[in-house]
Amino acid sequence: MSKDDFESISNKKLNKLIKETRETITELEDELEKRNLEKRHAEIDHLEEHMEEVEHNFSTFMTFLKTVLKEKK
């Protein structure tokens, strides 16, 4: 809608549009928050898997480092 369109709309209709727009914004914000919360829950659910991978990678790195230090001697 352009500014000219708004000028032809009654105050009552404008107030109704504003109310509907605010309700829609609230619904969109709620949906976004719900999705963000679901994403965080999924990440937490997989945290143990991530930690196991980190531990494995660290263990591999330590083995490599020990090998390098032995060869350096």
C-alpha positions as CSV (number, residue, x, y, z in Angstrom):
1,M,0.0,0.0,0.0
2,S,1.2,3.5,-0.8
3,K,0.7,6.6,1.3
4,D,-2.2,7.6,-1.0
5,D,-3.9,4.3,-0.2
6,F,-3.7,5.1,3.5
7,E,-5.2,8.5,3.1
8,S,-8.4,7.0,1.8
9,I,-8.8,4.5,4.6
10,S,-10.9,5.5,7.6
11,N,-9.4,5.8,11.1
12,K,-11.4,2.8,12.2
13,K,-10.0,0.7,9.4
14,L,-6.4,2.0,10.0
15,N,-6.7,1.0,13.7
16,K,-8.0,-2.4,12.7
17,L,-5.0,-2.9,10.3
18,I,-2.6,-1.8,13.0
19,K,-4.1,-4.2,15.5
20,E,-4.0,-7.1,13.0
21,T,-0.4,-6.2,12.0
22,R,0.7,-6.2,15.7
23,E,-1.0,-9.5,16.2
24,T,0.8,-10.9,13.1
25,I,4.1,-9.6,14.3
26,T,3.5,-11.2,17.7
27,E,2.7,-14.5,16.1
28,L,5.8,-14.3,13.9
29,E,8.0,-13.5,16.9
30,D,6.5,-16.4,18.8
31,E,7.1,-18.8,15.9
32,L,10.7,-17.6,15.6
33,E,11.3,-18.1,19.3
34,K,9.7,-21.5,19.2
35,R,12.1,-22.5,16.3
36,N,15.1,-21.1,18.1
37,L,14.2,-23.0,21.3
38,E,13.7,-26.3,19.3
39,K,17.1,-25.7,17.6
40,R,18.8,-25.2,21.0
41,H,17.1,-28.4,22.4
42,A,18.3,-30.4,19.4
43,E,21.9,-29.0,19.9
44,I,21.7,-30.0,23.6
45,D,20.4,-33.4,22.7
46,H,23.4,-33.9,20.4
47,L,25.9,-32.4,22.9
48,E,27.1,-35.8,24.1
49,E,27.9,-36.9,20.6
50,H,29.8,-33.7,20.0
51,M,31.8,-34.2,23.2
52,E,32.7,-37.8,22.3
53,E,34.0,-36.6,18.9
54,V,36.0,-33.9,20.6
55,E,37.5,-36.4,23.0
56,H,38.3,-38.8,20.2
57,N,40.0,-36.0,18.2
58,F,41.9,-34.9,21.2
59,S,43.1,-38.4,21.9
60,T,44.2,-38.7,18.3
61,F,46.1,-35.4,18.6
62,M,47.8,-36.5,21.8
63,T,48.9,-39.8,20.2
64,F,50.3,-37.8,17.3
65,L,52.1,-35.4,19.6
66,K,53.6,-38.2,21.6
67,T,54.9,-39.8,18.4
68,V,56.4,-36.5,17.2
69,L,58.1,-36.0,20.5
70,K,59.5,-39.5,20.5
71,E,60.9,-39.1,17.0
72,K,62.5,-35.8,18.0
73,K,64.6,-37.4,20.8
